[in-house]
Amino acid sequence: MNAPERYREVVARLAGAVVELRERDAERAAELRRVLRRTEQELRGSADTLMLARGMYELRWEAALQVMWSAEEPGKPRPRPDHRADPARHAELEREADEALDALRASGDRRFFRLRNRDA
């Protein structure tokens, strides 16, 4: 094979490799776009969950303060967020917070009725 034929063969293989690389890059880019869309959806979902959790926190805190004030106990400063909390336990922690608020309400109700009965 002479030099020009060899050159044409190498250039043809190189052109084929370029086409193949473009196809692989296009497939990879499409996959990365799908991953990005899923990640963005997860991020939006997490932001929604965070906003809901903060709102529920505020509502629970206000309800707890109402119980404590009606039980003639002074309010305490709002607890700080625990940044070590496991996000995977969010639903469980929400349940625990609801149960703790229910227990506080029940204890406040009992104390309120005891004070009321004592004064009567």
Secondary structure as UniProt FT lines:
FT   HELIX           3..70
FT   TURN            71..72
FT   TURN            83..84
FT   HELIX           87..89
FT   HELIX           90..119
//
